């Protein structure tokens, strides 16, 4: 059953080399292996993401994936110091201030990668 199988987020990139420089140099991910022209990045708890070539990169207007963190503000400060730019939103029920949003039971922050994909950092309160 799928409920007992791990799920792996795919991150599309029109230029995998450019996206790798972003994810490795700015986000700080470490490549575990290359597969079929893409790259696997291992994250906490045995989770991983797969960056792969796709001409459809950046076409979604929603988050592709999110990292669950203990302190959103600290992560945002660290990523900003590495050159990551955070998005600002002002939509019903949520407004970001300096890239951070405080919601009912969560805090969040969103950034776009070099391919236009929206990624999120979420903290459960």
N, C-alpha and C positions, 0 to 999 in steps of 0.2 A: 504494500500500500504506500502511496505517496506520503502519507502522514509520518511514516517512519524513515523516509529517504531524505538525505540532505539536499538542499537547493543551492544552486550557484548563480549569483548574478553575473550576467554578461554585460560588458561595457563596450559598445561599438565605437570604432575609431576609423575615420577616413584616412588618417595618417598615423599608423601604429607607432612609428619612431617618435613623432612629435608628442603623442599621448604618453608614451613611456617616459620621456623627459619630464613631463608634468607630474605624472604619478610617482616616479622615483625621486626626482629632484625637489619637487615642491610639496607633495603630499607625504613623501617619506616611505612609500611602500618599497618592499624588497622583492624582486622577481625570484620566484621559486624555480620556474622552468618555462621554456618556450614550447608551444604546441601548435602545429599547423599555421605558423605565421603569427600567432598570438602569444600572449604571455599570461602566466598564472601568478597571482600575488596571494600569498598566504596571509591571513589575518588571524585574529584571536580565536581560541577555542577550536582550532582545526578548520575554521571557515576560510573560504577563498573566493576570489573573483577572477574572472577571465576577461582580459582585454583582447579584442579581436578586430580584424578589418571588416568594415561594413560601410557601404555608401549611404546607409540610412542613419549614420551617427548624427546626434544633435537634433533629430526631428521630433523627439518627444517633448512636450511642454510640462511633463511631470518628472519627479525624481526617479532616477534609475535605480538607486540603492541608497541605504544609509548606514552609517556606523553608529552603533549604540555606545555612548561614552558616559563617563562619570561626571564630567564638567565641561559643558559646551563652551563657556566663556574662555576657559583655559585652552581648549583645542583651537578655538577661533584665533586667539592671540598667537599661538604657536604657528598656525598655518599662515596667518597674515604676515608674520615675520619671515616666512619663506617665500612670500610673493603671491599667495593665493588671494583672489579677490572674492568677497562674499556678496551675494545678491541681497537687495533690499526689496521687500514686499510690503504692500499696504492693501490688504484684501479684507473683506468682512471676516471678523473673528481673529485676525492676525496682522500684526504690524511689526516689522523688524526695526531694531534700533542698533546701529553699528553692526549690522549683519546678524544680530541675535533676535529671536522671537520668544516671548514668554507666553505660553498657552496654558490651558487649564491644568493639565497634569504632565506637561512636557515643556522642554525648552528645545529650540532647534535653530539651525543655521544651514544655509544652502550656498553652494558655489557651483560654477560651471567649469568644466575642464576645457582643454584646448579644442575639443571636438564639438562643444556646445551641449554636452550632456549635463544634466542637473544632478548633483550629488548632495546628500544631506548628512548632517551630524545631529543626532537626537539624544537628549537626556531625559529619562523618565524621572519625574519628581515623586 
